[in-house]
Amino acid sequence: MIGRLNHVAIAVRDLAAASARYRETLGAHVTVPQALPEHGVTVVFIELPNTKIELLEPLGDGSPIARFLDKNPDGGIHHICYEVDDILAARDRMLAAGARVLGDGEPRIGAHGKPVLFLHPKDFCGTLTELEQV
């Protein structure tokens, strides 16, 4: 059901500094920052030949990333994202298998302009998992 790894998301306190680190130290191509108020984050993507790294900075105090950084002051891996062909079929399969879909269970539009859902980390070996329809 799941397809390729779409991205690994890393929470950071300072998006500009983290972007510069990837760009200047690793020679990576970094996209322009994109604010996503509905998700409470500003993001950039580090584009790699086979996947992406997403850097997440909190957008406001109510951001889930701000809460993550309160618990992890140095930042760190926040979630992984897998591609799926049909987000609603994936959701229904997850629910039927006993997995918990976060939020109201309805897909929201993510940073790539495509529907996404998040799955509870306790159901996936302690890892917050995002599914993105491709």
C-alpha positions as CSV (number, residue, x, y, z in Angstrom):
1,M,0.0,0.0,0.0
2,I,2.7,2.6,0.9
3,G,4.9,3.8,-1.8
4,R,8.2,5.5,-1.7
5,L,9.6,7.6,1.2
6,N,8.5,11.2,0.3
7,H,10.5,13.0,3.1
8,V,11.9,13.0,6.6
9,A,10.8,16.0,8.6
10,I,13.2,17.7,11.0
11,A,12.0,20.3,13.5
12,V,14.3,23.3,13.9
13,R,14.2,26.5,15.9
14,D,15.8,28.7,13.3
15,L,14.8,27.9,9.7
16,A,17.2,30.4,8.1
17,A,20.2,29.0,10.1
18,A,19.3,25.4,9.4
19,S,18.8,26.1,5.7
20,A,22.2,27.8,5.5
21,R,23.8,24.9,7.2
22,Y,22.4,22.4,4.6
23,R,23.2,24.8,1.7
24,E,26.7,25.9,2.8
25,T,28.0,22.8,4.5
26,L,26.4,20.0,2.4
27,G,25.9,21.9,-0.8
28,A,22.2,21.1,-0.8
29,H,19.5,22.7,-2.9
30,V,17.1,24.3,-0.4
31,T,13.6,25.6,-1.5
32,V,12.3,29.0,-0.5
33,P,10.4,29.1,2.8
34,Q,6.7,28.4,2.7
35,A,4.4,29.4,5.5
36,L,1.6,26.9,6.2
37,P,-0.6,28.6,8.8
38,E,-3.2,25.7,8.8
39,H,-0.4,23.4,10.0
40,G,1.3,26.0,12.2
41,V,4.7,25.7,10.5
42,T,7.0,27.3,8.0
43,V,8.9,24.7,5.9
44,V,11.7,24.4,3.4
45,F,12.7,21.2,1.5
46,I,16.2,19.9,1.0
47,E,15.9,18.2,-2.4
48,L,17.8,15.0,-2.7
49,P,18.1,12.7,-5.8
50,N,15.9,10.0,-4.1
51,T,13.8,11.9,-1.5
52,K,13.6,15.1,0.5
53,I,14.3,16.5,3.9
54,E,11.7,18.9,5.3
55,L,12.8,21.4,7.8
56,L,10.0,22.7,10.0
57,E,10.0,25.9,12.0
58,P,7.1,26.8,14.4
59,L,4.7,29.4,13.1
60,G,3.2,30.8,16.2
61,D,3.1,29.6,19.8
62,G,0.3,27.2,19.2
63,S,2.3,25.3,16.6
64,P,2.8,21.5,17.2
65,I,6.4,22.1,16.3
66,A,6.8,24.6,19.1
67,R,5.5,21.9,21.5
68,F,7.9,19.4,20.0
69,L,10.8,21.8,20.4
70,D,9.8,22.4,24.1
71,K,10.4,18.7,24.6
72,N,13.4,18.5,22.2
73,P,15.3,21.9,22.6
74,D,17.9,21.0,20.0
75,G,15.3,19.9,17.4
76,G,15.3,16.6,15.7
77,I,13.3,14.2,13.5
78,H,9.6,15.0,13.8
79,H,8.0,12.6,11.3
80,I,8.4,10.5,8.2
81,C,6.2,10.7,5.2
82,Y,5.2,7.9,2.8
83,E,3.4,8.3,-0.5
84,V,0.1,6.5,-1.2
85,D,-2.0,6.4,-4.3
86,D,-5.3,6.9,-2.6
87,I,-5.4,8.7,0.7
88,L,-9.0,7.8,1.6
89,A,-8.4,4.1,0.9
90,A,-5.2,4.3,2.9
91,R,-7.1,5.9,5.8
92,D,-9.8,3.3,5.7
93,R,-7.3,0.5,5.7
94,M,-5.4,2.1,8.6
95,L,-8.6,2.4,10.6
96,A,-9.7,-1.1,9.8
97,A,-6.3,-2.4,11.0
98,G,-6.7,-0.5,14.3
99,A,-4.3,2.4,13.6
100,R,-5.2,5.8,14.8
101,V,-5.5,8.7,12.4
102,L,-4.8,12.0,14.0
103,G,-7.2,15.0,13.9
104,D,-10.7,14.5,12.5
105,G,-9.6,11.8,10.1
106,E,-10.1,13.9,7.1
107,P,-7.1,14.7,4.8
108,R,-5.7,18.2,4.8
109,I,-3.7,19.9,2.1
110,G,0.1,19.6,2.9
111,A,3.2,21.5,1.8
112,H,3.2,19.9,-1.6
113,G,-0.4,20.9,-2.3
114,K,-1.6,17.3,-1.9
115,P,-3.8,15.6,0.7
116,V,-2.1,14.3,3.8
117,L,-3.0,12.5,7.0
118,F,-0.9,11.8,10.1
119,L,-0.9,8.5,12.0
120,H,-0.4,8.2,15.8
121,P,3.2,7.5,16.7
122,K,2.3,4.8,19.2
123,D,0.9,2.7,16.3
124,F,4.1,2.9,14.3
125,C,7.1,2.1,16.6
126,G,7.1,5.6,18.2
127,T,7.3,7.4,14.9
128,L,4.8,10.1,13.8
129,T,3.9,9.0,10.3
130,E,2.5,11.1,7.5
131,L,0.7,9.7,4.4
132,E,0.7,11.9,1.3
133,Q,-1.4,11.2,-1.8
134,V,0.6,11.3,-5.0
